[in-house]
Amino acid sequence: MIPEIEKLPRVKLGFFPTPLAEAQRLSSVLGGPRILIKREDLTGLALGGNKCRKLEFMMADIEEKGYDAVISTAGSQSNWCLQVAAAARKLGMEAAFVHFSGVHPEVQGNLLLHNILGVQNKILEGRIKWEGPRMVLTGNYATEKDRVMGQLVEKFREKGRKAIILNAGVDINDPYNLQGASAYVDAVEELEKQLEAQNVDANYLVFAQGLGTTHAGLILGVKVLKLSIKPVGIAVSRPTAEGIDNVVINANATAKFLGLDVSITPDEVTVYDDYFGAGYGEMTEQFLEAIKLVAQTEGIFLDPVYTGKAMAGLIDLIKKGRFKSTDTIVFIHTGGIPALFAYNKEIAS
Ligand SMILES: Cc1ncc(COP(=O)(O)O)c(C=O)c1O
């Protein structure tokens, strides 16, 4: 293990290594590139996903500091919030969330699972839409969320609990974000061993990119371990320029945090922003085709907000010749499956 990561406090929440599986039928339907799927949807906590790795580091630190309640914020079908809720429960903590309503604020998918976990949810009005060169967050969520989270901290305090607010953001002054990216530096080492054991020489890592902390960790891991595999992010919520900035800033802050002597420049970062449609969580025809294709060739479910759109990007980039039939691609399935159930009408119609 990279010694700098080994030194970080860590609590076991998931099952690692996650499988690296050959997707032979999918590859052959797409006419060529060898595709393997890294099953981060099988991390084991709740219904799996990429945030489990990050939370192993974050929650260890939170426990060590004596917190016994966590509060966070994101969209109503947020996989991050679900993973935080499940991790909190596993460690005997309380949890509460402030969500923006997004596309599906009904008690389905992730919100249904929150209900079973018995954590509090407050939903404010808000939706992320594509307006010209920018994503815009509509509604009162942006102006109200901090006040509402403050109220939740106070309520926990009245109950004798010590609550911490966790941000899923890319603020490099927040050490928890850097621990999050560090978890994916660690994941690269895990993947390297699997590729070696399976005798696979991979050219690309393709995955869904939201805030970019996963990408930051992956690109840093690849550089530190001197691998020739190239990470390619498929944006689900932000334009390319912003995605690249997030990755560079985060990767370099994480390198500093871990004491690694490497740095990342913008020209090294690849992000495609052609596949999120009208905005975050908004339906596209391509994602629908992608999730059906992967289910019907591999028996694997992707999600509607992240991995379905990433796969739609991969399929299109293969069609356009960006990836060649001789390439080997590792698609990282970062989880998110519960949200499928919230999108039942779009998917079934
Ligand atoms: C299922 C899934 N995939 C991918 C991502 C993107 O990760 P990042 O925000 O680190 O880019 C997320 C983030 O919430 C997610 O829930």
The ligand as an SDF file (V2000), in Angstrom:
LIG
                    3D

 16 16  0  0  0  0  0  0  0  0999 V2000
  -22.9530    6.6090   -8.3820 C   0  0  0  0  0  0  0  0  0  0  0  0
  -21.9700    7.7150   -8.4530 C   0  0  0  0  0  0  0  0  0  0  0  0
  -21.0510    7.6990   -9.4310 N   0  0  0  0  0  0  0  0  0  0  0  0
  -20.1620    8.6980   -9.5750 C   0  0  0  0  0  0  0  0  0  0  0  0
  -20.1520    9.7820   -8.7220 C   0  0  0  0  0  0  0  0  0  0  0  0
  -19.1930   10.8860   -8.9830 C   0  0  0  0  0  0  0  0  0  0  0  0
  -18.1700   10.9870   -8.0700 O   0  0  0  0  0  0  0  0  0  0  0  0
  -17.3660   12.3550   -7.9400 P   0  0  0  0  0  0  0  0  0  0  0  0
  -18.3090   13.3540   -7.3180 O   0  0  0  0  0  0  0  0  0  0  0  0
  -16.2370   12.0200   -7.0650 O   0  0  0  0  0  0  0  0  0  0  0  0
  -16.9770   12.8040   -9.2930 O   0  0  0  0  0  0  0  0  0  0  0  0
  -21.0780    9.8370   -7.6670 C   0  0  0  0  0  0  0  0  0  0  0  0
  -21.0940   10.9980   -6.7660 C   0  0  0  0  0  0  0  0  0  0  0  0
  -22.0100   11.2730   -6.0650 O   0  0  0  0  0  0  0  0  0  0  0  0
  -22.0180    8.7790   -7.5370 C   0  0  0  0  0  0  0  0  0  0  0  0
  -22.9570    8.7960   -6.5820 O   0  0  0  0  0  0  0  0  0  0  0  0
  1  2  1  0
  2  3  1  0
  2 15  2  0
  3  4  2  0
  4  5  1  0
  5  6  1  0
  5 12  2  0
  6  7  1  0
  7  8  1  0
  8  9  2  0
  8 10  1  0
  8 11  1  0
 12 13  1  0
 12 15  1  0
 13 14  2  0
 15 16  1  0
M  END
$$$$
